[in-house]
Amino acid sequence: VVIATQVTVEGPLLAISDNMFVHNNSKHGRRAKRLDPSEGTYINSLYPPLPVATPCIKAISPSEGWTSGGSTVIIVGDNFFDGLQVVFGTMLVWSELITPHAIRVQTPPRHIPGVVEVTLSYKSKQFCKGAPGRFVYVSLNEPTIDYGFQRLQKLIPRHPGDPEKLPK
């Protein structure tokens, strides 16, 4: 057998072929079934189940947004899969799987500012209840320029010789 990118073969030539597609229609081949992490049993009884790790949240970025909702947020964690849903407090939101470690969501609106627990759900089964992520809703009435500076002051590291307060 000779494999080449050009049709130049030295020696006796038996056959030349272009690239071809081969499809196996055998019904006897092994099938990989996705395990449902919410169920303790497995679908295909011929093969033992693979260990299924529970999805968990490690971080939420950004971790805060307006009470009006609509902010795009990335949930970072482990063992995410297609169909996994994100729950802000009690509000189930549509989610987009980016990788097994990242999910993109839009925050739902909330009437009052404050912290909500962020958990995961699949087929009515809740995950991360023991260690939920946290998202802080901020009211649109609060953000004044002074309030913004107070919040930035907590995030920006101070260096020796920095003035206590910058002029406006």
Helices and strands as residue ranges (DSSP letters): E 56-61, E 64-66, E 72-78, E 85-88, E 91-93, E 95-99, E 102-106, E 114-122, E 125-127, E 133-138, H 145-155
